[in-house]
Amino acid sequence: MNRQPLSQIALLLSVLVIASPSGFAAGTSIEDMEPPFGSGYAPKQESEKLFNKGYRSYQQALYFRSLETENDNAKAQKALKKAQKYLRQAAKKDQKNIRAFSVLGEVLAASEEPRKAIGAFNFALQLDPKYYEAWLHRAEALLDMGLLDDVKKSHIVLARNEPDLADTLMVAIDAWLTEREQPLDDDETAFMQWRNAQT
């Protein structure tokens, strides 16, 4: 009695499985199956796509806000919500996407959520402590919250590494000080004295 080699039997079985419309899972066909790799993009690529959408929405929000009409302010708020959604998705897809965390922080700050903004900037800086754009925008959010000692520390980091960004922070500080109601409290007075010593 002749026996077929084991490899030939295995080949025959695999051909039958492929040819069978049911395959291993009864009641399913190739048409019903979901693509095995989701959208076809790797998480990093998908994150970049989502980041780009979020960034575009953020730019739209800034544009609408600059027009300063009630209708445009509503459009700006809508665009900020879209930006936040896409940037959160981008950060979730690739948790090393520094730009997604940093721009999300900017969006949250623009949405008047400074605590959440600082959290997003902190994530970006955990990934790369030398991402100085995040240092700048985090300092601006800290300034809005009145956390003045932390703003000073941020300025020291920027002045040491990115003088142009340190100058940008000083412009924000000057605007903030101009808006303070007189008389200044002790912390604000000390902060103004520190600011004046930087010139």
Buried (B, 14 or more C-beta within 10 A) or exposed (E): EEEEEEEEEEEEEEEEEEEEEEEEEEEEEEEEEEEEEEEEBEBEEBBBBBBEBBBBBBEBBBEBBEEEEEEBBEBBBBBBBBBBBBBBBBBEBBEEBBBBBBBBBBBBBBBEBBEBBBBBBBBBBEBEEEBBBBBBBBBBBBBBEBBBEBBBBBBEBBBEEBEEBBEBBBEBBEEBBEEBEEEEEEEBEBBBEBBEEEE
